[in-house]
Amino acid sequence: MNPAASNLLQQPFIQVALPILIGLTLAAWLQNKRFDDVNRRIDEFRSDMNQRLNDVNQRLDRIETKLDNHNERIARLEELTSLVR
């Protein structure tokens, strides 16, 4: 082996700091992928909840319409069956 290359491999930066930097870089990259997965799951959850809320709102609108109709029908029945005319 070349003495200059051997001397370069004996440097503390190459033996200690470079493996640590590579490890930290790899860990940060892998952790970033996990954040992407979590963000995707949060977006799916938010989308699902929005759909459920829209379904509930539609159902409440139908109930409200039915209640309004009942109020009109009750008023009409009261007019038809009132004792005093």
C-alpha positions, 0 to 999 in steps of 0.5 A: 500500500502507498505510504501516503494513502496509509498515512491518510487512513491513520488520520483521526478524522478518517478513523473517528469523525468520518464514520460518525458523520456517515452514521448521523447522515444515514440516521437523519435520512432514515428518520426523515422517511419516517416523518414522511410516513407520519405526515402521509398518515395524518393527511389520510386521517384528516381526509377521512375525518373531513368525509365523515363530517360532510356525511354528518352535515348532510344527515343533519340537513336532511333531519332539519328539513324533515323537522321543518316539514313537521312544524308545518304539518303540526300547524296545519293539523292544529288549524284543522282540528281547533275547537274555536273557528 
